[in-house]
Each structure stands twice: as structure tokens, then as C-alpha cells.
Amino acid sequence: MEMIQTEKLVYEYEKRDEEGNVIGTSRAIDEVDIEAKEGQFIAILGHNGSGKSTLAKHLNAILMPTEGSVWVNGKNTSNPDELWNVRQSAGMVFQNPDNQIIGTVVEEDVGFGPENLGVPTDEIWQRVEESLKAVGMIEYRHHSPNKLSGGQKQRVAIAGVVAMEPKCIVMDEPTAMLDPVGRREVLKTVHKLRKQKKVTVILITHYMEEVVDADKIFVMDHGKVVMEGSPKEIFSKVDELKSYRLDVPQVTILADELRKRGLDIPKGVLRKEELVEAVERLISENGEKK
């Protein structure tokens, strides 16, 4: 079953002059079709201005389509009667955790969402404990969020979403403001939750190394989906990715350059271990020929 599905999704916004008069429209999303099944890890890549964050806001009904439709857990986001169900099904984690954390104590912040959903008090505290354990932050439950690092704050923000028990988590560039250590912490947390809770994860990012374990990747440019496929399929097209102004992992570029120079290196190398294995195989084969 599709947890997320868009059909010919279009989103246009008005352009205005200095006096506030409408002088035209601009299309930020242009007939986009994507889908994500229950429990899948879907990555959406694109440079700044490609439309990926605008798309993310449609998956939680923050924005409504100009044309086309968005379905979340079988509910049409354009139906005002389904708005509550849509937002219960798809939780959002934004780029800056400071925009999402509102409590003065970690456990109070994590419990805020379930409380708004009308969850009984005993169950709220159970969810808070389970969510903080899931993201590795239970020992910080009585701390002030202001005293936490960027990566820790983002994990608290994720815990707050998990405590509401959504079927899908949409993450809009959740690691963009973090250092490499913080980024690894957050991604490790997300993959752990996906396996434990069987939630669908939609990751919006421009960091290529974050998507090597995705079930499927969509690449966006100027509001359109211009590439889609498995990580292996996407990373095998290095020149095409570069044409969309995306940074390609160094190991993938190196493998591509070696292949262009005539070495029998497979396409779509994602990890350095794969490249080392391919080179070792070539050395072994050459040794046997001698």
C-alpha cells in the first residue's frame, strides 16, 4: 500500500511587485509523481531552489496543491475534513530544530505533541520514555534543550515526532545545520527507528552520502522529477548528477574516472569498500594472467 502518493502535483505561487500587485505566477512544483510504500526509505535530492522543500510541505498538508493531488495514508490532503488524519499520519522534522522545540525541558517538549492529540497522561509519559530511548536521549530527559548540541536537539525533535506515532516521518534537510558527527547521529537514529517502528521515511537532502541506503531516490530540478531509481542506478550516472549541480561522493567520482580510463570497475559504486574490493579483484586477475 502507498503511504505517500502524489499525482501530477503542481504548486504555483504569486509574484508581486514592490506595491504588492500580482505580476504573475511561478511554478515551484511541476507535475510531480512520487510514491512511497509503507516502511520504505525514500530520498528526494536536489540543489537549492529545486522544489524539494516545497514538495515536503505538501506531504504534511502545510501547503495545498494548485493542481493535482497528494495522498497520505489513503487520505487526500486537499480534503479539509482529513487534515487532522493527514498530520497524524505524517510527522515533519525541519532543518532547524530550534523552530520545532518549544518546551523548556526535554521530556515536556517530547510530550507536547501527544498531549495535543488527546493521548491519556499515563500513555504520554510512556511514549515520551520510549521515544527518548529510541533516539538515545533518555539520559537528557530533564535537561533544558538550550544546553544541547545541534545533533542532540535534532534527535529531541525527532523524538517529539515519534511520540505522536506517525506512520510516516518527512525530514526536510534535517542535517543541513549539523557538523559531520551530528549528521551521523541523526541518520543512525532515523534508520534505527525505521527498523524498529516500521515507519516510512521521506528524507529531503542535498547530501548524496545520506541516501546510499535508500529504497528509491528521486532527483528534482526546477520543480520537476528529472531522475528516479535505486541508489545504484542513480549513482551510475555521475555526469548527469553533476549537470543538476549535485555533489557526487568522492568514491563514486573516483570509480567513474577509473572506469573511463579503461579499468573494469562497476557502475554506481556507493562505498569505499566496494571500490577497494573491485580494485583488489583487478589486481588478483592481473596477477593470475602473469
Secondary structure, DSSP 8 states (H G I E B T S, - for coil): -EEEEEEEEEEEEEEE-TTS-EEEEEEEEEEE--EEETT-EEEEE--TTSSHHHHHHHTTTSS--SEEEEEETTEETT-GGGHHHHHHHEEEE-S-GGGT---SSHHHHHHHHHHHTT--HHHHHHHHHHHHHHTT-GGGTTS-GGGS-HHHHHHHHHHHHHTT--SEEEEESTTTTS-HHHHHHHHHHHHHHHHHH--EEEEEES-GGGGTT-SEEEEEETTEEEEEE-HHHHHT-HHHHHHTT----HHHHHHHHHHHTT----SS--SHHHHHHHHHHHHHHHHHH-
